[in-house]
Amino acid sequence: MKYIEDQLVNLFTLESHTQTEKLKIEYGIKLIVSEAVKLLIVYTIAIILGCLLEVAITHMSFYLLRQVCFGYHFSTNRQCLIGSILLFPVLCKLATYLKIETLFLSILTFLSLLLVIVLAPQGTKKHSVLNAAHRDYLKKKIYKRATILCGIYLLLPSDLLKFITLGIFLELFMLLLEIYYQKRGTFSHELS
């Protein structure tokens, strides 16, 4: 992996770049390679488990919200990889065995989406909400993306709907985790 990163850094770095620019390029390439490896592993496991489409739908609905809602992030790449494997291919495979009535699933989906809209965005140390204007900007994006998800939900075949729901539910879970850790941090800070 290090070899590939080094080759890409050499490919994209010019002698005219400053030391700061070179470090930015190196950081960006490491980030891209790390994310690509995680995606490759997660989707390879999805193929092995026979739930590639389900993982893609879940991941798409999760990521569509994740970009603007933020929420909890694992603290290391290893934790992120393990969490991604458990939350996407493993959970999707388990969900394929669930039989849920469409009406109940629709209610669960729209309630989860409503909670996401109310609770988000939840900034983290890595991805903070900068100010009120930034929060308003993110809220507008959240409304648009929630509308897009509702449209997709209405168009998908009923056997795939639970995977849109799962993606929304996973983002809600990440928001609630972030709120919990923020409250816990504030509470423990108040005690000291």
C-alpha positions as CSV (number, residue, x, y, z in Angstrom):
1,M,0.0,0.0,0.0
2,K,2.8,2.4,0.9
3,Y,4.4,1.7,-2.5
4,I,1.2,2.7,-4.3
5,E,0.8,5.8,-2.2
6,D,4.5,6.8,-2.9
7,Q,4.1,6.2,-6.6
8,L,1.0,8.4,-6.7
9,V,2.6,11.1,-4.7
10,N,5.6,11.1,-7.1
11,L,3.2,11.2,-10.1
12,F,1.2,14.2,-8.8
13,T,4.0,16.2,-7.2
14,L,5.9,18.7,-9.2
15,E,9.2,20.3,-8.4
16,S,7.5,23.7,-8.5
17,H,5.2,22.7,-5.6
18,T,6.1,24.2,-2.2
19,Q,6.7,21.9,0.8
20,T,3.2,22.7,2.1
21,E,1.6,21.8,-1.3
22,K,3.6,18.6,-1.4
23,L,2.3,17.6,2.1
24,K,-1.3,18.4,1.1
25,I,-0.9,16.2,-2.0
26,E,0.6,13.4,0.1
27,Y,-2.2,13.7,2.6
28,G,-4.9,13.7,-0.1
29,I,-3.5,10.7,-1.8
30,K,-3.2,8.7,1.5
31,L,-6.8,9.6,2.2
32,I,-8.1,8.6,-1.2
33,V,-6.1,5.3,-1.2
34,S,-7.4,4.5,2.4
35,E,-11.0,5.2,1.4
36,A,-10.6,3.2,-1.8
37,V,-9.2,0.2,0.1
38,K,-12.1,0.3,2.6
39,L,-14.7,0.4,-0.2
40,L,-12.9,-2.4,-2.0
41,I,-13.0,-4.6,1.1
42,V,-16.6,-3.7,2.1
43,Y,-17.9,-4.4,-1.5
44,T,-15.8,-7.5,-1.9
45,I,-17.4,-8.9,1.3
46,A,-20.8,-7.8,-0.1
47,I,-20.1,-9.8,-3.2
48,I,-19.0,-12.8,-1.2
49,L,-22.2,-12.6,1.0
50,G,-24.3,-12.2,-2.1
51,C,-25.8,-8.8,-1.2
52,L,-24.0,-6.3,-3.5
53,L,-27.2,-4.5,-4.6
54,E,-28.5,-4.3,-1.1
55,V,-25.2,-2.8,0.2
56,A,-25.1,-0.3,-2.6
57,I,-28.6,0.9,-1.9
58,T,-28.0,1.1,1.9
59,H,-24.7,2.8,1.4
60,M,-26.1,5.3,-1.1
61,S,-29.0,6.3,1.2
62,F,-26.6,6.5,4.2
63,Y,-24.0,8.5,2.4
64,L,-26.5,10.9,0.8
65,L,-27.5,12.0,4.3
66,R,-24.0,11.5,5.9
67,Q,-22.4,14.2,3.7
68,V,-24.6,16.9,5.2
69,C,-25.8,15.5,8.5
70,F,-22.4,14.4,9.9
71,G,-22.7,12.4,13.1
72,Y,-20.4,10.0,14.8
73,H,-17.1,8.9,13.2
74,F,-14.9,6.0,14.3
75,S,-11.6,7.3,15.7
76,T,-9.3,5.0,13.7
77,N,-9.2,3.6,10.1
78,R,-9.3,0.0,11.6
79,Q,-12.4,0.8,13.6
80,C,-14.0,2.4,10.6
81,L,-13.3,-0.6,8.4
82,I,-14.7,-3.1,11.0
83,G,-17.7,-0.8,11.6
84,S,-18.3,-0.5,7.9
85,I,-18.1,-4.3,7.4
86,L,-20.6,-4.9,10.2
87,L,-23.0,-2.0,9.3
88,F,-23.1,-2.6,5.6
89,P,-22.5,-6.2,4.2
90,V,-23.2,-8.1,7.4
91,L,-26.3,-6.1,8.4
92,C,-27.6,-6.0,4.9
93,K,-27.2,-9.8,4.6
94,L,-29.1,-10.2,7.9
95,A,-31.8,-7.8,6.6
96,T,-32.4,-9.9,3.5
97,Y,-34.0,-12.5,5.9
98,L,-36.3,-10.0,7.5
99,K,-39.9,-9.9,6.2
100,I,-41.5,-6.5,7.1
101,E,-44.9,-5.3,6.1
102,T,-44.7,-2.4,3.6
103,L,-46.9,-0.1,5.7
104,F,-44.9,-0.6,8.9
105,L,-41.6,-0.2,6.9
106,S,-42.9,3.0,5.3
107,I,-43.9,4.4,8.7
108,L,-40.5,3.4,10.2
109,T,-38.7,5.0,7.2
110,F,-40.5,8.3,7.4
111,L,-40.2,8.6,11.2
112,S,-36.5,7.8,11.0
113,L,-36.0,10.4,8.2
114,L,-38.0,13.0,10.2
115,L,-35.7,12.4,13.3
116,V,-32.7,12.8,11.0
117,I,-34.0,16.1,9.8
118,V,-34.7,17.3,13.3
119,L,-31.4,16.2,14.8
120,A,-29.0,17.0,12.0
121,P,-26.5,18.4,11.5
122,Q,-24.4,17.1,14.4
123,G,-20.9,18.4,14.0
124,T,-17.8,16.5,15.2
125,K,-14.3,17.6,15.9
126,K,-13.3,16.5,12.4
127,H,-16.5,18.0,10.6
128,S,-17.8,20.8,12.7
129,V,-20.8,23.1,12.0
130,L,-19.0,26.4,11.7
131,N,-21.8,28.9,12.5
132,A,-25.5,29.6,12.2
133,A,-25.2,30.3,8.5
134,H,-23.4,27.0,7.9
135,R,-26.1,25.2,9.9
136,D,-28.8,26.8,7.8
137,Y,-27.0,25.8,4.6
138,L,-26.7,22.2,5.8
139,K,-30.4,22.2,6.8
140,K,-31.4,23.2,3.3
141,K,-29.2,20.4,1.9
142,I,-30.7,17.9,4.4
143,Y,-34.3,18.9,3.3
144,K,-33.3,18.4,-0.4
145,R,-31.7,15.1,0.2
146,A,-34.6,13.8,2.3
147,T,-36.9,14.7,-0.5
148,I,-34.7,12.8,-3.0
149,L,-34.7,9.8,-0.7
150,C,-38.4,9.9,-0.5
151,G,-38.7,10.0,-4.3
152,I,-36.3,7.0,-4.6
153,Y,-38.2,5.2,-1.9
154,L,-41.5,5.6,-3.8
155,L,-39.9,4.3,-7.0
156,L,-38.0,1.2,-5.7
157,P,-39.5,-2.3,-5.8
158,S,-41.0,-3.2,-2.4
159,D,-38.3,-5.9,-1.8
160,L,-35.6,-3.3,-1.8
161,L,-37.3,-0.6,0.3
162,K,-35.9,-1.9,3.6
163,F,-32.4,-1.1,2.4
164,I,-33.2,2.6,1.9
165,T,-34.7,2.4,5.4
166,L,-31.6,0.7,6.7
167,G,-29.4,3.5,5.3
168,I,-31.5,6.2,6.9
169,F,-31.6,4.3,10.2
170,L,-27.8,3.9,10.2
171,E,-27.4,7.7,9.7
172,L,-29.9,8.3,12.6
173,F,-27.8,5.9,14.7
174,M,-24.7,7.8,14.0
175,L,-26.4,11.1,14.9
176,L,-27.6,9.7,18.1
177,L,-24.2,8.3,19.0
178,E,-22.6,11.7,18.3
179,I,-25.2,13.4,20.5
180,Y,-24.6,10.8,23.3
181,Y,-20.8,11.3,23.2
182,Q,-21.2,15.1,23.1
183,K,-23.5,15.0,26.1
184,R,-21.2,12.5,27.9
185,G,-18.2,14.7,27.2
186,T,-20.0,17.8,28.4
187,F,-21.3,16.0,31.5
188,S,-17.9,14.6,32.4
189,H,-16.3,18.0,31.8
190,E,-18.9,19.6,34.2
191,L,-18.0,17.0,36.9
192,S,-14.3,17.9,36.8
